[in-house]
Amino acid sequence: MVAYPARQEGAGPTASLLLVVLPMMDIEEVHRMLDAVETVIDRLDGIKAEQVSLDEVGDLCFVLSELHDHRTAYTDTGPSLAISPSVLTRYVKFHPTYSTSEARLVARRVRSFLRSQDQATRERALPDTPPQPGPPPPETKQDPAPVLDIAAEGWRYVGPSGDLKAKILALSSLLDSIITVIEKSNQPPSEQVLTQLERNQLIVILETTLAVLKAPMVERGLLAKLRKTLGRTAAKATEHQAEQAVGSLAGLAVERITDLINSLW
């Protein structure tokens, strides 16, 4: 598709331009027309007379006639050449004489038009360039999957009410708080108490313990494993003076788990 300026002066009172939509033309055909128009322009540049005959501009008339056959010269459905229809009609109908200055202007506008079509034809002929593959997306580092082996040591039944049930509810609330603090921590790795693997393992044990504490029975081995893991976490927080909230909650949870184990076994 080729678009010309909105208005061109000269060559008739209705020399406004439309959006060009040219039917497919062979590039050799466009080049042949261009060569013919270039020859006419060279010939007209050497003429000083005010009038020229059909012999001097016959090739230009033939080109305009062919463009008309392509419905590209001055019809409403084709592109405009910025030349009034009345002027174009005289060339398409091969009038015997023409104004020299007018013929030069018409020839140059036809040449400009054909050059635009040459470019458009070349672009249509180019194969579609496949999109170049971009850089591969950065690999997303997956959190290491925790591998845990916790041996069961014994189960104890916990009634629906009483002191043991209150202790379990308090411990569950504390463990849930520890999970929240760990998951919302935005400390840089260098200031974290636990490695990413250790954090993942601790969360798994905490969530598993919370699920078990909701059941009518509790398991000693799981509680002992959680107490040991939380004890290490609290010790690291004290040693490195980092993530004090996690360390304090872990230390308190160790005391609550010890009290619960002693109450059950």
Accessible surface in RSA format (square Angstrom, percent):
REM  Atomic radii and reference values for relative SASA: ProtOr
REM  Chains: A
REM  Algorithm: Lee & Richards
REM  Probe-radius: 1.40
REM  Slices: 20
REM RES _ NUM      All-atoms   Total-Side   Main-Chain    Non-polar    All polar
REM                ABS   REL    ABS   REL    ABS   REL    ABS   REL    ABS   REL
RES MET A   1   157.18  81.4  93.88  62.1  63.30 150.7  75.58  64.3  81.60 108.1
RES VAL A   2    27.28  18.0  24.00  21.7   3.28   7.9  27.22  23.6   0.06   0.2
RES ALA A   3    74.81  68.8  44.09  68.0  30.72  69.9  44.09  62.1  30.72  81.4
RES TYR A   4    49.34  23.0  29.67  16.9  19.67  51.2  31.47  23.6  17.87  22.0
RES PRO A   5    77.08  56.2  63.91  58.3  13.16  47.8  76.37  63.1   0.71   4.4
RES ALA A   6    89.56  82.3  66.57 102.7  22.99  52.3  73.06 102.9  16.51  43.7
RES ARG A   7   128.75  54.1 109.44  55.8  19.31  46.0  48.05  65.7  80.70  48.9
RES GLN A   8    58.90  32.9  55.48  40.5   3.42   8.1   4.32   9.2  54.58  41.4
RES GLU A   9   138.18  79.3 124.45  94.2  13.73  32.7  68.75 133.0  69.43  56.7
RES GLY A  10    38.67  47.7   0.00   N/A  38.67  47.7  30.08  82.6   8.59  19.2
RES ALA A  11    15.30  14.1   0.00   0.0  15.30  34.8   7.72  10.9   7.58  20.1
RES GLY A  12    27.68  34.1   0.00   N/A  27.68  34.1  11.51  31.6  16.16  36.2
RES PRO A  13   112.25  81.8  89.46  81.5  22.80  82.9 101.11  83.5  11.14  69.2
RES THR A  14    81.69  58.1  69.60  70.6  12.10  28.8  71.29  95.8  10.40  15.7
RES ALA A  15     0.82   0.8   0.71   1.1   0.11   0.3   0.82   1.2   0.00   0.0
RES SER A  16    48.74  41.2  45.72  61.0   3.02   7.0  20.91  44.5  27.83  39.0
RES LEU A  17    19.06  10.6   2.01   1.4  17.05  42.9   2.12   1.5  16.93  45.6
RES LEU A  18    86.46  48.1  79.44  56.8   7.02  17.6  85.93  60.3   0.53   1.4
RES LEU A  19   101.93  56.8  80.79  57.8  21.14  53.1  82.95  58.3  18.98  51.1
RES VAL A  20     0.87   0.6   0.76   0.7   0.11   0.3   0.76   0.7   0.11   0.3
RES VAL A  21    88.70  58.4  80.46  72.8   8.25  19.9  81.29  70.6   7.41  20.1
RES LEU A  22    13.46   7.5   1.12   0.8  12.34  31.0   1.16   0.8  12.30  33.1
RES PRO A  23    68.36  49.8  55.54  50.6  12.82  46.6  67.95  56.1   0.40   2.5
RES MET A  24   132.30  68.5 105.54  69.9  26.75  63.7  96.24  81.8  36.05  47.8
RES MET A  25     1.61   0.8   0.00   0.0   1.61   3.8   1.04   0.9   0.57   0.8
RES ASP A  26    80.67  56.5  68.91  68.6  11.75  27.8  32.90  77.4  47.76  47.6
RES ILE A  27    43.28  24.6  41.40  30.8   1.88   4.5  41.40  29.8   1.88   5.1
RES GLU A  28   114.12  65.5 108.50  82.1   5.62  13.4  64.34 124.4  49.78  40.6
RES GLU A  29    44.85  25.8  40.10  30.3   4.75  11.3  18.03  34.9  26.82  21.9
RES VAL A  30     0.00   0.0   0.00   0.0   0.00   0.0   0.00   0.0   0.00   0.0
RES HIS A  31    62.01  33.9  61.30  42.6   0.72   1.8  40.86  42.1  21.15  24.6
RES ARG A  32   116.33  48.8 110.07  56.1   6.26  14.9  72.98  99.7  43.35  26.3
RES MET A  33     0.00   0.0   0.00   0.0   0.00   0.0   0.00   0.0   0.00   0.0
RES LEU A  34    20.94  11.7  20.94  15.0   0.00   0.0  20.94  14.7   0.00   0.0
RES ASP A  35    95.61  67.0  92.46  92.0   3.15   7.5  29.94  70.5  65.67  65.5
RES ALA A  36    25.48  23.4  18.52  28.6   6.96  15.8  25.08  35.3   0.40   1.1
RES VAL A  37     0.00   0.0   0.00   0.0   0.00   0.0   0.00   0.0   0.00   0.0
RES GLU A  38    51.32  29.5  51.32  38.8   0.00   0.0  29.58  57.2  21.74  17.7
RES THR A  39    65.39  46.5  61.42  62.3   3.98   9.5  39.24  52.7  26.15  39.5
RES VAL A  40     0.00   0.0   0.00   0.0   0.00   0.0   0.00   0.0   0.00   0.0
RES ILE A  41     8.58   4.9   7.97   5.9   0.61   1.5   8.58   6.2   0.00   0.0
RES ASP A  42   100.35  70.3  86.13  85.7  14.22  33.6  29.75  70.0  70.60  70.4
RES ARG A  43    87.23  36.6  74.87  38.2  12.36  29.4  39.74  54.3  47.48  28.8
RES LEU A  44     0.04   0.0   0.04   0.0   0.00   0.0   0.04   0.0   0.00   0.0
RES ASP A  45    81.85  57.3  51.47  51.2  30.38  71.8  28.15  66.2  53.71  53.6
RES GLY A  46    64.42  79.4   0.00   N/A  64.42  79.4  36.07  99.0  28.35  63.5
RES ILE A  47    35.44  20.2  30.90  23.0   4.55  11.0  33.82  24.4   1.63   4.4
RES LYS A  48   206.26 100.6 170.92 104.9  35.34  84.1 119.85 107.9  86.41  92.0
RES ALA A  49    59.63  54.8  43.78  67.6  15.84  36.0  54.64  76.9   4.99  13.2
RES GLU A  50   145.89  83.8 135.23 102.3  10.66  25.4  52.09 100.7  93.80  76.6
RES GLN A  51   106.46  59.5  95.03  69.5  11.43  27.2  50.97 108.5  55.49  42.1
RES VAL A  52     6.59   4.3   0.57   0.5   6.03  14.5   6.59   5.7   0.00   0.0
RES SER A  53    42.87  36.2  39.80  53.1   3.07   7.1  34.81  74.1   8.07  11.3
RES LEU A  54    53.27  29.7  52.19  37.3   1.07   2.7  52.19  36.7   1.07   2.9
RES ASP A  55   128.46  90.0 102.38 101.9  26.07  61.7  30.41  71.6  98.04  97.8
RES GLU A  56    50.22  28.8  49.39  37.4   0.83   2.0   7.98  15.4  42.24  34.5
RES VAL A  57     0.00   0.0   0.00   0.0   0.00   0.0   0.00   0.0   0.00   0.0
RES GLY A  58    12.53  15.4   0.00   N/A  12.53  15.4  12.46  34.2   0.07   0.2
RES ASP A  59    58.02  40.6  55.40  55.1   2.62   6.2   4.68  11.0  53.34  53.2
RES LEU A  60     0.00   0.0   0.00   0.0   0.00   0.0   0.00   0.0   0.00   0.0
RES CYS A  61     0.00   0.0   0.00   0.0   0.00   0.0   0.00   0.0   0.00   0.0
RES PHE A  62   123.44  61.8 123.33  76.4   0.10   0.3 123.33  74.8   0.10   0.3
RES VAL A  63     2.19   1.4   2.19   2.0   0.00   0.0   2.19   1.9   0.00   0.0
RES LEU A  64     0.00   0.0   0.00   0.0   0.00   0.0   0.00   0.0   0.00   0.0
RES SER A  65    26.88  22.7  26.88  35.9   0.00   0.0   2.31   4.9  24.56  34.4
RES GLU A  66    46.83  26.9  46.20  35.0   0.63   1.5  27.20  52.6  19.63  16.0
RES LEU A  67     0.00   0.0   0.00   0.0   0.00   0.0   0.00   0.0   0.00   0.0
RES HIS A  68    59.79  32.7  56.14  39.0   3.65   9.3  35.85  36.9  23.94  27.9
RES ASP A  69   111.41  78.0  80.21  79.8  31.20  73.8  31.81  74.9  79.60  79.4
RES HIS A  70    47.18  25.8  39.61  27.5   7.57  19.4  31.65  32.6  15.53  18.1
RES ARG A  71   132.98  55.8 130.92  66.7   2.06   4.9  54.78  74.9  78.20  47.4
RES THR A  72     0.00   0.0   0.00   0.0   0.00   0.0   0.00   0.0   0.00   0.0
RES ALA A  73     0.33   0.3   0.00   0.0   0.33   0.7   0.00   0.0   0.33   0.9
RES TYR A  74    61.11  28.5  41.97  23.9  19.14  49.8  33.16  24.9  27.94  34.4
RES THR A  75    31.07  22.1  21.74  22.0   9.33  22.2  27.81  37.3   3.26   4.9
RES ASP A  76   136.43  95.6 113.05 112.5  23.38  55.3  33.38  78.6 103.05 102.8
RES THR A  77    98.92  70.4  66.96  67.9  31.96  76.2  73.04  98.1  25.87  39.1
RES GLY A  78     5.09   6.3   0.00   N/A   5.09   6.3   2.85   7.8   2.24   5.0
RES PRO A  79     0.14   0.1   0.00   0.0   0.14   0.5   0.01   0.0   0.13   0.8
RES SER A  80    16.62  14.0  15.31  20.4   1.30   3.0   9.41  20.0   7.21  10.1
RES LEU A  81     6.39   3.6   0.02   0.0   6.37  16.0   4.12   2.9   2.28   6.1
RES ALA A  82     3.66   3.4   3.66   5.6   0.00   0.0   3.66   5.2   0.00   0.0
RES ILE A  83     4.44   2.5   0.00   0.0   4.44  10.7   0.00   0.0   4.44  12.1
RES SER A  84     2.31   2.0   2.31   3.1   0.00   0.0   2.14   4.6   0.17   0.2
RES PRO A  85    62.99  45.9  62.91  57.4   0.08   0.3  62.99  52.0   0.00   0.0
RES SER A  86    76.78  64.9  64.17  85.6  12.61  29.0  55.38 117.9  21.40  30.0
RES VAL A  87    13.80   9.1  13.71  12.4   0.10   0.2  13.80  12.0   0.00   0.0
RES LEU A  88     0.21   0.1   0.21   0.2   0.00   0.0   0.21   0.1   0.00   0.0
RES THR A  89    37.25  26.5  37.25  37.8   0.00   0.0  26.96  36.2  10.29  15.6
RES ARG A  90    70.08  29.4  70.08  35.7   0.00   0.0  33.67  46.0  36.41  22.1
RES TYR A  91     0.00   0.0   0.00   0.0   0.00   0.0   0.00   0.0   0.00   0.0
RES VAL A  92    22.26  14.6  16.02  14.5   6.24  15.0  16.02  13.9   6.24  16.9
RES LYS A  93   143.63  70.1 118.34  72.6  25.29  60.2  72.92  65.6  70.70  75.3
RES PHE A  94    66.86  33.5  54.15  33.5  12.72  33.1  54.15  32.8  12.72  36.4
RES HIS A  95    69.94  38.2  68.54  47.6   1.40   3.6  39.64  40.9  30.29  35.3
RES PRO A  96    96.69  70.5  91.94  83.8   4.75  17.3  93.92  77.5   2.76  17.2
RES THR A  97    79.05  56.2  70.96  71.9   8.09  19.3  43.83  58.9  35.22  53.2
RES TYR A  98     2.72   1.3   0.00   0.0   2.72   7.1   2.72   2.0   0.00   0.0
RES SER A  99    37.69  31.8  33.87  45.2   3.82   8.8  22.05  47.0  15.64  21.9
RES THR A 100     3.70   2.6   3.70   3.8   0.00   0.0   3.70   5.0   0.00   0.0
RES SER A 101    77.23  65.3  68.32  91.2   8.91  20.5  46.24  98.5  30.99  43.4
RES GLU A 102    35.06  20.1  29.32  22.2   5.74  13.7  17.05  33.0  18.01  14.7
RES ALA A 103     0.00   0.0   0.00   0.0   0.00   0.0   0.00   0.0   0.00   0.0
RES ARG A 104    58.35  24.5  57.36  29.2   1.00   2.4  17.05  23.3  41.30  25.0
RES LEU A 105    58.01  32.3  56.84  40.7   1.17   3.0  57.71  40.5   0.31   0.8
RES VAL A 106     0.00   0.0   0.00   0.0   0.00   0.0   0.00   0.0   0.00   0.0
RES ALA A 107     0.00   0.0   0.00   0.0   0.00   0.0   0.00   0.0   0.00   0.0
RES ARG A 108    92.70  38.9  91.91  46.9   0.79   1.9  36.05  49.3  56.64  34.3
RES ARG A 109    31.29  13.1  26.95  13.7   4.35  10.3  19.12  26.1  12.18   7.4
RES VAL A 110     0.00   0.0   0.00   0.0   0.00   0.0   0.00   0.0   0.00   0.0
RES ARG A 111    48.10  20.2  48.10  24.5   0.00   0.0   0.07   0.1  48.03  29.1
RES SER A 112    59.75  50.5  52.87  70.6   6.88  15.8  26.01  55.4  33.74  47.3
RES PHE A 113     1.17   0.6   1.17   0.7   0.00   0.0   1.17   0.7   0.00   0.0
RES LEU A 114     0.00   0.0   0.00   0.0   0.00   0.0   0.00   0.0   0.00   0.0
RES ARG A 115   123.67  51.9 117.44  59.9   6.23  14.8  42.63  58.3  81.04  49.1
RES SER A 116    22.88  19.3  14.01  18.7   8.87  20.4  21.71  46.2   1.17   1.6
RES GLN A 117     1.43   0.8   1.43   1.0   0.00   0.0   0.10   0.2   1.33   1.0
RES ASP A 118    22.82  16.0  22.82  22.7   0.00   0.0   0.01   0.0  22.81  22.7
RES GLN A 119    98.09  54.8  97.47  71.2   0.62   1.5  39.12  83.3  58.97  44.7
RES ALA A 120     7.27   6.7   4.29   6.6   2.98   6.8   6.53   9.2   0.73   1.9
RES THR A 121     8.22   5.8   7.74   7.8   0.48   1.2   7.74  10.4   0.48   0.7
RES ARG A 122   112.45  47.2 109.68  55.9   2.77   6.6  32.91  45.0  79.54  48.2
RES GLU A 123   100.58  57.7  86.70  65.6  13.88  33.0  28.72  55.6  71.86  58.7
RES ARG A 124    92.34  38.8  58.61  29.9  33.73  80.3  55.45  75.8  36.89  22.4
RES ALA A 125    79.44  73.0  45.34  70.0  34.10  77.6  56.42  79.5  23.01  61.0
RES LEU A 126   120.91  67.3 110.36  78.9  10.55  26.5 110.71  77.7  10.20  27.4
RES PRO A 127   112.83  82.2  94.98  86.6  17.86  64.9 105.95  87.5   6.88  42.8
RES ASP A 128   139.84  98.0 115.62 115.1  24.21  57.3  40.20  94.6  99.64  99.4
RES THR A 129   111.61  79.4  85.19  86.4  26.42  63.0  56.44  75.8  55.16  83.4
RES PRO A 130    94.62  69.0  87.72  80.0   6.90  25.1  93.81  77.5   0.81   5.0
RES PRO A 131   125.62  91.6 102.28  93.2  23.34  84.8 113.10  93.4  12.52  77.8
RES GLN A 132   143.74  80.4 120.82  88.3  22.91  54.6  59.52 126.7  84.22  63.9
RES PRO A 133   123.68  90.1  93.24  85.0  30.45 110.7 104.67  86.4  19.01 118.2
RES GLY A 134    53.94  66.5   0.00   N/A  53.94  66.5  28.15  77.2  25.79  57.8
RES PRO A 135   125.75  91.6 103.75  94.6  22.00  80.0 110.45  91.2  15.30  95.1
RES PRO A 136   116.05  84.6  98.68  90.0  17.37  63.1 104.34  86.1  11.70  72.7
RES PRO A 137   113.30  82.6  99.02  90.3  14.27  51.9 104.37  86.2   8.93  55.5
RES PRO A 138   122.83  89.5 102.46  93.4  20.37  74.1 113.57  93.8   9.26  57.6
RES GLU A 139   172.71  99.2 141.74 107.2  30.97  73.7  61.15 118.3 111.56  91.1
RES THR A 140   113.66  80.8  90.71  92.0  22.95  54.7  64.46  86.6  49.21  74.4
RES LYS A 141   190.58  93.0 163.55 100.3  27.03  64.4 113.30 102.0  77.28  82.3
RES GLN A 142   145.35  81.3 128.88  94.2  16.48  39.2  49.26 104.8  96.10  72.9
RES ASP A 143    94.83  66.4  74.89  74.5  19.94  47.2  16.15  38.0  78.68  78.5
RES PRO A 144    59.03  43.0  47.62  43.4  11.41  41.5  58.04  47.9   0.99   6.2
RES ALA A 145    80.43  74.0  62.38  96.3  18.05  41.1  66.19  93.2  14.24  37.7
RES PRO A 146    44.54  32.5  25.16  22.9  19.39  70.5  25.16  20.8  19.39 120.5
RES VAL A 147   127.09  83.6 111.04 100.5  16.04  38.7 113.94  99.0  13.15  35.7
RES LEU A 148    57.74  32.2  23.46  16.8  34.27  86.2  25.75  18.1  31.99  86.1
RES ASP A 149   138.99  97.4 109.72 109.2  29.26  69.2  37.82  89.0 101.17 100.9
RES ILE A 150    58.01  33.0  26.97  20.1  31.04  74.8  29.30  21.1  28.71  77.9
RES ALA A 151    78.99  72.6  63.33  97.7  15.67  35.6  71.01 100.0   7.98  21.1
RES ALA A 152    76.17  70.0  43.82  67.6  32.34  73.6  45.31  63.8  30.86  81.7
RES GLU A 153   107.66  61.8  67.92  51.4  39.74  94.6  33.13  64.1  74.53  60.9
RES GLY A 154    21.20  26.1   0.00   N/A  21.20  26.1  20.03  55.0   1.17   2.6
RES TRP A 155   124.45  49.9 107.91  52.2  16.54  38.8  90.84  48.4  33.61  54.5
RES ARG A 156    99.23  41.7  97.79  49.8   1.45   3.4  26.31  36.0  72.93  44.2
RES TYR A 157   140.28  65.5 121.01  68.9  19.27  50.2  92.67  69.6  47.61  58.7
RES VAL A 158     4.32   2.8   0.64   0.6   3.68   8.9   0.64   0.6   3.68  10.0
RES GLY A 159    21.36  26.3   0.00   N/A  21.36  26.3  12.49  34.3   8.87  19.9
RES PRO A 160   116.58  85.0  91.86  83.7  24.73  89.9  98.68  81.5  17.91 111.3
RES SER A 161    89.67  75.8  71.51  95.4  18.16  41.8  42.19  89.8  47.48  66.5
RES GLY A 162    50.88  62.7   0.00   N/A  50.88  62.7  37.73 103.5  13.15  29.5
RES ASP A 163    97.91  68.6  82.69  82.3  15.22  36.0  41.98  98.8  55.93  55.8
RES LEU A 164    48.76  27.2  47.21  33.8   1.56   3.9  47.21  33.2   1.56   4.2
RES LYS A 165    46.51  22.7  46.48  28.5   0.03   0.1  26.57  23.9  19.93  21.2
RES ALA A 166    56.49  51.9  47.91  73.9   8.58  19.5  51.13  72.0   5.36  14.2
RES LYS A 167    56.07  27.4  49.32  30.3   6.75  16.1  37.52  33.8  18.54  19.8
RES ILE A 168     2.14   1.2   2.14   1.6   0.00   0.0   2.14   1.5   0.00   0.0
RES LEU A 169   112.27  62.5 106.28  76.0   5.99  15.1 106.60  74.9   5.67  15.3
RES ALA A 170    43.16  39.7  31.53  48.7  11.63  26.5  40.33  56.8   2.83   7.5
RES LEU A 171     1.14   0.6   1.14   0.8   0.00   0.0   1.14   0.8   0.00   0.0
RES SER A 172    22.46  19.0  21.44  28.6   1.03   2.4  18.94  40.3   3.53   4.9
RES SER A 173    72.76  61.5  63.25  84.4   9.51  21.9  34.44  73.3  38.32  53.7
RES LEU A 174    15.51   8.6  11.84   8.5   3.68   9.2  15.20  10.7   0.32   0.9
RES LEU A 175     0.00   0.0   0.00   0.0   0.00   0.0   0.00   0.0   0.00   0.0
RES ASP A 176    77.51  54.3  77.51  77.1   0.00   0.0  11.50  27.1  66.01  65.8
RES SER A 177    45.83  38.7  40.72  54.3   5.11  11.8  17.83  38.0  28.01  39.2
RES ILE A 178     0.30   0.2   0.20   0.1   0.10   0.2   0.30   0.2   0.00   0.0
RES ILE A 179    14.43   8.2  14.43  10.7   0.00   0.0  14.43  10.4   0.00   0.0
RES THR A 180    56.51  40.2  54.31  55.1   2.20   5.2  36.53  49.1  19.98  30.2
RES VAL A 181    46.23  30.4  40.30  36.5   5.93  14.3  44.73  38.9   1.50   4.1
RES ILE A 182     5.96   3.4   1.97   1.5   4.00   9.6   1.97   1.4   4.00  10.8
RES GLU A 183   106.79  61.3  71.84  54.4  34.95  83.2  28.51  55.1  78.28  63.9
RES LYS A 184   161.12  78.6 134.78  82.7  26.34  62.7  91.30  82.2  69.81  74.4
RES SER A 185    34.71  29.3   5.15   6.9  29.56  68.1  13.65  29.1  21.06  29.5
RES ASN A 186   138.74  95.7 108.53 104.9  30.21  72.8  39.20  94.4  99.54  96.2
RES GLN A 187    71.69  40.1  65.23  47.7   6.46  15.4   6.77  14.4  64.93  49.2
RES PRO A 188    63.17  46.0  56.30  51.3   6.86  24.9  63.12  52.1   0.04   0.3
RES PRO A 189   118.04  86.0 103.19  94.1  14.85  54.0 103.90  85.8  14.14  87.9
RES SER A 190   106.97  90.4  63.63  84.9  43.34  99.8  59.13 125.9  47.84  67.0
RES GLU A 191    90.41  51.9  85.18  64.4   5.23  12.4  30.54  59.1  59.87  48.9
RES GLN A 192    44.47  24.9  25.51  18.6  18.96  45.1   0.48   1.0  43.99  33.4
RES VAL A 193    10.08   6.6   0.21   0.2   9.87  23.8   0.49   0.4   9.59  26.0
RES LEU A 194    14.06   7.8  10.06   7.2   3.99  10.0  11.35   8.0   2.71   7.3
RES THR A 195    82.80  58.9  74.05  75.1   8.75  20.9  78.65 105.6   4.15   6.3
RES GLN A 196    82.82  46.3  76.23  55.7   6.59  15.7  32.52  69.2  50.30  38.1
RES LEU A 197    73.10  40.7  71.70  51.3   1.40   3.5  71.70  50.4   1.40   3.8
RES GLU A 198    57.02  32.7  54.28  41.1   2.74   6.5  25.37  49.1  31.65  25.8
RES ARG A 199    15.91   6.7  15.91   8.1   0.00   0.0   1.45   2.0  14.46   8.8
RES ASN A 200    22.93  15.8  20.12  19.4   2.81   6.8   8.93  21.5  14.00  13.5
RES GLN A 201    42.47  23.8  42.47  31.0   0.00   0.0   3.82   8.1  38.65  29.3
RES LEU A 202     0.25   0.1   0.25   0.2   0.00   0.0   0.25   0.2   0.00   0.0
RES ILE A 203    28.76  16.4  28.76  21.4   0.00   0.0  28.76  20.7   0.00   0.0
RES VAL A 204    56.47  37.2  54.96  49.8   1.51   3.6  56.20  48.8   0.27   0.7
RES ILE A 205     2.52   1.4   1.66   1.2   0.86   2.1   2.52   1.8   0.00   0.0
RES LEU A 206     0.00   0.0   0.00   0.0   0.00   0.0   0.00   0.0   0.00   0.0
RES GLU A 207    86.89  49.9  79.61  60.2   7.28  17.3  27.49  53.2  59.40  48.5
RES THR A 208    61.92  44.0  56.24  57.0   5.69  13.6  44.79  60.2  17.13  25.9
RES THR A 209     0.56   0.4   0.56   0.6   0.00   0.0   0.56   0.8   0.00   0.0
RES LEU A 210    24.93  13.9  24.75  17.7   0.18   0.4  24.75  17.4   0.18   0.5
RES ALA A 211    63.70  58.6  49.31  76.1  14.39  32.7  52.85  74.4  10.85  28.7
RES VAL A 212    29.19  19.2  25.97  23.5   3.21   7.7  29.19  25.4   0.00   0.0
RES LEU A 213     3.11   1.7   0.70   0.5   2.41   6.1   0.88   0.6   2.22   6.0
RES LYS A 214   170.18  83.0 139.09  85.3  31.09  74.0  87.76  79.0  82.42  87.8
RES ALA A 215    38.79  35.7  31.99  49.4   6.80  15.5  37.99  53.5   0.80   2.1
RES PRO A 216    86.31  62.9  81.00  73.8   5.31  19.3  86.03  71.0   0.27   1.7
RES MET A 217    79.88  41.4  79.85  52.8   0.03   0.1  40.74  34.6  39.14  51.9
RES VAL A 218     0.33   0.2   0.33   0.3   0.00   0.0   0.33   0.3   0.00   0.0
RES GLU A 219     8.16   4.7   7.48   5.7   0.68   1.6   5.15  10.0   3.01   2.5
RES ARG A 220    75.48  31.7  75.48  38.5   0.00   0.0  10.23  14.0  65.25  39.5
RES GLY A 221     3.47   4.3   0.00   N/A   3.47   4.3   0.66   1.8   2.81   6.3
RES LEU A 222    14.71   8.2  14.71  10.5   0.00   0.0  14.71  10.3   0.00   0.0
RES LEU A 223     2.81   1.6   2.81   2.0   0.00   0.0   2.81   2.0   0.00   0.0
RES ALA A 224    26.57  24.4  22.35  34.5   4.22   9.6  22.71  32.0   3.86  10.2
RES LYS A 225    62.12  30.3  57.39  35.2   4.73  11.3  21.71  19.5  40.41  43.0
RES LEU A 226     0.00   0.0   0.00   0.0   0.00   0.0   0.00   0.0   0.00   0.0
RES ARG A 227    68.14  28.6  66.89  34.1   1.25   3.0  12.17  16.6  55.97  33.9
RES LYS A 228   131.79  64.3 120.92  74.2  10.87  25.9  72.59  65.3  59.20  63.1
RES THR A 229    14.80  10.5  14.55  14.7   0.26   0.6  13.73  18.4   1.07   1.6
RES LEU A 230     0.10   0.1   0.10   0.1   0.00   0.0   0.10   0.1   0.00   0.0
RES GLY A 231    27.21  33.6   0.00   N/A  27.21  33.6  21.40  58.7   5.81  13.0
RES ARG A 232   118.14  49.6 113.46  57.8   4.68  11.1  63.83  87.2  54.31  32.9
RES THR A 233     1.02   0.7   1.02   1.0   0.00   0.0   0.09   0.1   0.93   1.4
RES ALA A 234    18.40  16.9  17.73  27.4   0.67   1.5  17.73  25.0   0.67   1.8
RES ALA A 235    61.62  56.7  50.00  77.2  11.61  26.4  58.13  81.9   3.49   9.2
RES LYS A 236    59.93  29.2  59.77  36.7   0.17   0.4  41.64  37.5  18.29  19.5
RES ALA A 237     2.06   1.9   2.06   3.2   0.00   0.0   2.06   2.9   0.00   0.0
RES THR A 238    93.89  66.8  88.09  89.3   5.80  13.8  62.64  84.1  31.25  47.2
RES GLU A 239   132.29  76.0  99.21  75.1  33.08  78.8  43.60  84.3  88.70  72.4
RES HIS A 240   110.42  60.3  86.39  60.0  24.03  61.5  55.29  57.0  55.13  64.2
RES GLN A 241   133.15  74.5 108.88  79.6  24.26  57.8  51.44 109.5  81.71  62.0
RES ALA A 242    18.21  16.7  12.69  19.6   5.52  12.6  18.21  25.6   0.00   0.0
RES GLU A 243    24.54  14.1   4.64   3.5  19.90  47.4  14.29  27.6  10.25   8.4
RES GLN A 244    90.61  50.7  85.82  62.7   4.79  11.4  57.28 121.9  33.33  25.3
RES ALA A 245    60.13  55.3  47.51  73.3  12.62  28.7  56.35  79.4   3.77  10.0
RES VAL A 246     5.63   3.7   5.54   5.0   0.09   0.2   5.63   4.9   0.00   0.0
RES GLY A 247     8.00   9.9   0.00   N/A   8.00   9.9   4.76  13.1   3.24   7.3
RES SER A 248    76.72  64.8  58.85  78.5  17.87  41.2  41.41  88.2  35.31  49.5
RES LEU A 249    41.56  23.1  41.41  29.6   0.15   0.4  41.56  29.2   0.00   0.0
RES ALA A 250     0.28   0.3   0.28   0.4   0.00   0.0   0.28   0.4   0.00   0.0
RES GLY A 251    24.25  29.9   0.00   N/A  24.25  29.9  21.86  60.0   2.39   5.4
RES LEU A 252    70.43  39.2  66.62  47.7   3.81   9.6  68.45  48.1   1.98   5.3
RES ALA A 253     0.00   0.0   0.00   0.0   0.00   0.0   0.00   0.0   0.00   0.0
RES VAL A 254    33.92  22.3  33.92  30.7   0.00   0.0  33.92  29.5   0.00   0.0
RES GLU A 255   116.27  66.8 106.40  80.5   9.88  23.5  41.91  81.1  74.36  60.7
RES ARG A 256    95.00  39.9  89.66  45.7   5.34  12.7  25.53  34.9  69.47  42.1
RES ILE A 257     0.00   0.0   0.00   0.0   0.00   0.0   0.00   0.0   0.00   0.0
RES THR A 258    44.75  31.8  44.75  45.4   0.00   0.0  39.31  52.8   5.45   8.2
RES ASP A 259    62.68  43.9  59.76  59.5   2.92   6.9  20.43  48.1  42.25  42.1
RES LEU A 260     1.05   0.6   0.99   0.7   0.06   0.1   0.99   0.7   0.06   0.2
RES ILE A 261     4.53   2.6   4.53   3.4   0.00   0.0   4.53   3.3   0.00   0.0
RES ASN A 262   100.19  69.1  79.69  77.0  20.50  49.4  24.31  58.5  75.88  73.3
RES SER A 263    49.62  41.9  13.90  18.6  35.71  82.3  17.03  36.3  32.59  45.7
RES LEU A 264    19.96  11.1   4.61   3.3  15.35  38.6   7.32   5.1  12.64  34.0
RES TRP A 265    79.22  31.8  23.28  11.3  55.94 131.3  53.13  28.3  26.09  42.3
END  Absolute sums over single chains surface
CHAIN  1 A    15244.1      12528.6       2715.5       8994.6       6249.5
END  Absolute sums over all chains
TOTAL         15244.1      12528.6       2715.5       8994.6       6249.5
